């Protein structure tokens, strides 16, 4: 056990906020801090993976992205567009044509961002890859992103009740991982059917499986599409132990998704 003054010495990097392109959320006292576990929940196709990838690619930060939902070609094209500002369609064309040398230098500068593409990673897979990361770089990643939490294999699941309990246990495991490694562990998750179309604010109660107890921060995302195929993403802090929260989801920070390079541009609007 430790005194308060001893706790200062052992805290390490825990609590350190990571750099983020989501500047508007900082006005709502939202930060992703090392040593903590959080969720982003949204309907399919809303943009939660793009938000997570923008977080991982922002700044010169060690990161491990567990991409169970998308393969290497998709994530490489998206990440390259975000990092370089290039048109994602042109990036994908060059990738498929084997003409990718133009992007080598920019991607090389993200040398300690690593991806795991197992479609159904187990807890052992996560532990082995974290250990390998530490062995190679001498530190754990500052970001660990799980895309998404329901793709992690935690063993046999018999019914809806055991599914919920397994998710709760997985959240406990990921929270412990964050504390042990001083990474910020961010898991992506689905919402209940009522909110799956993604066109209205999603409250805390809309998170699938009702697994809101463990995460220190939960963000939900809903979208707005204009007639010119533009897209706004509204990000709501429905749980936030370190600052402002509105469990209804009606308070949010707004970002324009640049459909060309997949970057998020703050709309300087908070509702």
Residue pairs with C-beta under 8 A, 6 or more apart in sequence:
2 10
12 35
12 182
13 34
13 35
13 142
13 182
14 33
14 34
14 35
14 36
14 179
14 182
15 33
15 34
15 35
15 36
16 33
16 34
16 35
17 31
17 32
17 33
17 34
18 31
18 32
18 33
18 34
18 55
18 59
18 61
18 142
18 143
18 184
19 58
19 59
19 61
20 26
20 31
20 32
20 55
20 58
21 54
21 55
21 58
21 263
21 264
21 266
22 30
22 51
22 54
22 55
22 235
22 253
22 255
22 264
22 266
23 266
24 235
24 253
24 254
24 255
24 266
24 267
24 268
24 269
24 270
25 31
25 219
25 235
25 237
25 253
27 253
27 270
28 237
28 240
28 243
28 244
28 251
28 253
28 270
29 240
29 242
29 243
29 244
30 217
30 219
30 237
30 240
30 243
30 244
30 253
31 242
31 243
32 38
32 55
32 143
32 184
32 186
32 217
33 184
33 216
33 242
34 142
34 178
34 182
34 183
34 184
35 178
35 179
35 182
35 183
35 184
36 175
36 178
36 184
36 185
36 216
36 217
37 171
37 174
37 175
37 177
37 178
37 184
37 185
37 186
37 187
37 214
37 215
37 216
38 184
38 185
38 186
38 187
38 215
38 216
38 217
38 218
38 219
39 149
39 186
39 187
39 188
39 189
39 207
39 211
39 212
39 215
39 217
39 218
39 219
40 48
40 51
40 52
40 186
40 187
40 188
40 189
40 218
40 219
40 220
40 221
41 48
41 188
41 189
41 190
41 191
41 202
41 206
41 207
41 208
41 218
41 219
41 220
41 221
42 48
42 188
42 190
42 191
42 198
42 202
42 220
42 221
42 222
43 190
43 191
43 195
43 196
43 197
43 198
43 202
43 222
44 190
44 196
44 198
45 198
46 198
46 221
46 222
46 223
46 233
47 221
47 223
47 231
47 233
47 257
48 148
48 188
48 221
49 69
49 70
49 147
49 188
50 78
50 257
50 262
50 264
51 221
51 233
51 235
51 264
52 65
52 145
52 147
52 186
52 188
53 65
53 75
53 78
53 79
53 82
53 262
54 82
54 262
54 263
54 264
55 143
55 145
55 186
56 63
56 65
56 79
56 113
56 143
56 145
57 79
57 82
57 83
57 110
57 113
60 109
60 110
61 113
61 142
61 143
62 112
62 113
62 133
62 137
62 139
62 140
62 141
62 142
62 143
63 112
63 113
63 114
63 141
63 142
63 143
63 144
63 145
64 114
64 115
64 116
64 129
64 130
64 133
64 141
64 143
64 144
64 145
64 183
65 75
65 113
65 114
65 115
65 116
65 143
65 145
65 147
66 115
66 116
66 118
66 121
66 126
66 129
66 144
66 145
66 146
66 147
67 75
67 115
67 116
67 117
67 147
68 117
68 118
68 119
68 120
68 121
68 146
68 147
68 148
68 151
68 152
69 147
69 148
69 151
69 188
70 147
71 117
72 115
72 117
73 92
73 95
73 96
75 115
75 117
76 95
77 88
77 91
77 92
77 95
78 88
78 262
79 107
79 110
79 113
80 86
80 88
80 91
80 95
80 103
80 106
80 107
81 87
81 88
81 91
81 260
81 261
81 262
81 263
82 261
82 262
82 263
83 106
83 107
83 110
84 91
84 103
84 106
84 261
85 261
85 263
86 103
86 261
87 260
87 261
88 260
88 261
88 262
91 103
94 100
94 102
94 103
112 137
112 141
114 129
114 133
114 141
116 125
116 129
118 125
119 151
120 151
120 152
120 153
121 151
121 152
121 153
122 152
122 153
122 154
123 152
123 153
123 154
123 173
126 152
126 177
130 140
130 141
130 144
130 177
130 181
133 140
133 141
134 140
140 181
140 182
140 183
141 181
141 183
142 182
142 183
142 184
143 183
143 184
143 186
144 177
144 178
144 181
144 183
144 184
144 185
144 186
145 185
145 186
145 187
145 188
146 152
146 174
146 185
146 186
146 187
146 188
147 188
148 187
148 188
148 189
148 190
149 167
149 170
149 171
149 174
149 187
149 188
149 189
150 167
150 189
150 190
152 170
154 166
154 169
154 170
155 166
157 163
157 166
163 209
164 209
164 210
164 211
167 209
167 211
168 209
168 211
168 213
168 214
171 187
171 211
171 213
171 214
171 215
172 214
174 185
174 187
175 185
175 214
175 215
177 183
177 185
178 184
178 185
187 215
189 207
189 208
189 209
189 211
190 196
190 208
191 202
191 206
191 207
191 208
191 220
192 206
192 207
192 208
194 206
195 202
195 206
195 222
198 221
198 222
198 223
199 222
199 223
199 224
200 222
201 220
201 222
201 234
201 236
201 248
201 249
201 250
201 252
202 220
202 221
202 222
202 236
202 238
202 249
203 220
203 238
203 247
203 248
203 249
204 212
204 218
204 220
204 238
204 239
204 247
204 249
205 247
206 220
206 249
207 218
207 220
207 238
212 218
212 238
212 239
215 239
216 239
216 240
216 241
216 242
217 237
217 239
217 240
217 241
217 242
218 237
218 238
218 239
218 240
219 235
219 236
219 237
219 238
220 235
220 236
220 238
220 249
221 233
221 234
221 235
221 236
222 233
222 234
222 236
222 249
222 252
223 231
223 232
223 233
223 234
224 231
224 232
224 234
225 231
225 232
226 232
229 259
230 256
230 257
230 259
231 256
231 257
231 259
232 254
232 255
232 256
232 257
232 267
233 254
233 255
233 256
233 257
233 264
234 252
234 253
234 254
234 271
235 252
235 253
235 254
235 255
236 246
236 249
236 250
236 251
236 252
237 243
237 244
237 245
237 246
237 251
238 245
238 246
238 247
238 248
238 249
239 245
239 247
244 251
250 271
251 270
251 271
252 270
252 271
253 266
253 269
253 270
254 266
254 267
254 269
254 270
254 271
255 264
255 265
255 266
255 267
256 264
256 265
256 266
256 267
257 263
257 264
257 265
258 264
258 265
